[in-house]
């Protein structure tokens, strides 16, 4: 039994000893975890786990735990090198969308050409020859923090957010301040004209494009109670739509204009952007389905670095698999393994490493595997890493939602997605009246995932709750609904 699989067997000393030696061995540290074995650990460089950052260089520092997803950037590069210049990727919260955008920024941005070797050294993408690597100017847009208090506030903040990014861009590259206009659509147009004159390529990276839209519709149930104006949602969308009409025009007319966009759902693009049908959604393509998320091989590697004892690794892996695996983004007869939520795993590994360091330093004993399992998962839950919670809470006002959720949990894998459920009807969820509509809503907003492919129903795509952690989120909502119902009854 050894914490480091690289330990030489000859160095496994003091076996079958019940007492520690009087002197520590010269070549490392020791401790014991059971009455049978006295364990030796060779020195291992301390590994760090990052769960609170989406900045690519933070993950490329020495001794940082990092999953090499750059083979998928090769697929993106191949698409950009052809006639495809607009790519979209939709994933549920906390799956690493912002980290991917950060990596794309450092890969394509001409400003970071001198950092390429340091950031991408040893990764899969170094083997790929690209003609457009570090040749583009990159404009980053992030719509995640835009207020949806009312139409005027949304319009103002969306316009200001884009203009701020344009202002920083032209300042950084010494361009004319005349590019900046009061209307952000005109600012984007002027910037494109300037780039065309200079014969330079422009890549726009858009993060959380639908965050504000989703939050707006999540409060429509309360607005319905207040009998709000029927046209508020359409007025609200007009400001959002204008931006994407402009982007569509620019990318259509300029062969050196590229867009990579991320969000949770394609619905806002499909229904509120005048048919933003100029690009390719790569998230469900077989060769890109696992672009985000950790495969199980990465989890096994992490357990080695944390120095989980070999005899306990299987039970720790099983618990991590049960709680964090199950995310599946490709539905078809070709086998595609599910992936783990990377943010949740990094958070678990960060805490588990701290606990294991204490075990090693303090010679902690454990009665059995169950005792060890309880100990190594003895850390608080980070509620900010619950990807389905906010979506589920938005359904609190849906009629009979408690019955619908219970029915789904009891018949999981038997619900097929309604692919023609359109945005305004989808998001105006107080009109939902059946199981498939509500579950399709949850799927489009990232709270559900695909079930394994069922050959008997080839024309349908079935849904499931990804893992036990997500199921707890569902059960918590049902519990809150029951509590709310009891309060209402007591108040009568």
Secondary structure, DSSP 8 states (H G I E B T S, - for coil): --S-TTS-GGG--STT-SS--SS--TTEEEEESSSS-EEEEE-----B---S---HHHHSSTTB-----HHHHHHHHHHHTTT--EEEEE--TTSSHHHHHHHHHHHHBGGGGGGHHHHHTTSGGGG---SSTT-EEEEEEE-TT---SSHHHHHHHHHHHHHHHHHHHHHHTT--GGG--SSHHHHHHHHHHHHHHTT-EEEEEEESTTHHHHHHHHTHHHHHHTT--TTHHHHHHHHHHHHHHHHHHHHHH-TTEEEEEEES-SHHHHHHSS---SSEE-TTSTTTTTSSSB-HHHHHHHHHHHT--HHHHHHHHHHHHHHH--B----SSS----BB-HHHHHHHHHHHHHHHHHHHHHT---SSHHHHHHHHT-S---GGG-TTHHHHHTTTTSTTHHHHHHHHHHTTT--B--TT--HHHHHSGGG--SHHHHHHHHHHTTS-EE----GGGTT--BEE--SHHHHHHHHHHHHHHHHHHHHHHHT-
